[in-house]
Amino acid sequence: MAKSLNKIEKKKEELKANLNRIQSDLDNSLVEVKEDVAQSLSPKEIVKKYPLHIVGASVVIGFLLGSKGSRKVSKTPSSGNTIVDSIGRSIKKRLAQKAIDTAMDFFEGKLSERKEEE
């Protein structure tokens, strides 16, 4: 009877070890998936993957924002509109700067890749 209890205890320990290993593997897999998703959804990776699409979208958004602003300027501005116009101009300026920064980062990355290949 003691021999069968020892076998059961041994089997129990093996099962615990297997469960711990499986849990560790699952934890590692989840971390890897989380990192992959975060990397694939990062703006830098999206710009690298679709540079022409991003530039096109930026031009369209800039055109739309610019055309809305020009219509507002032609009307007589009230005190409320000047604040909105000012905020709109600031947002446009920051978006344009962000687009330029992102494009420059992309081009610098491409240049450094080419230098490393040579």
SULGIGI-V794577 format. One record per pair of residues at least 6 apart in sequence whose C-alpha atoms are under 8 Angstrom apart, sorted by the first residue. I is the first residue (numbers start at 1). J is the second residue. If there is no record, write none. Layout:
BEGIN
i:I j:J
i:I j:J
END
This chain:
BEGIN
i:39 j:45
i:40 j:46
i:44 j:102
i:44 j:106
i:47 j:54
i:47 j:102
i:47 j:106
i:48 j:106
i:58 j:99
i:62 j:92
i:62 j:96
i:65 j:92
i:69 j:85
i:69 j:88
i:72 j:85
END
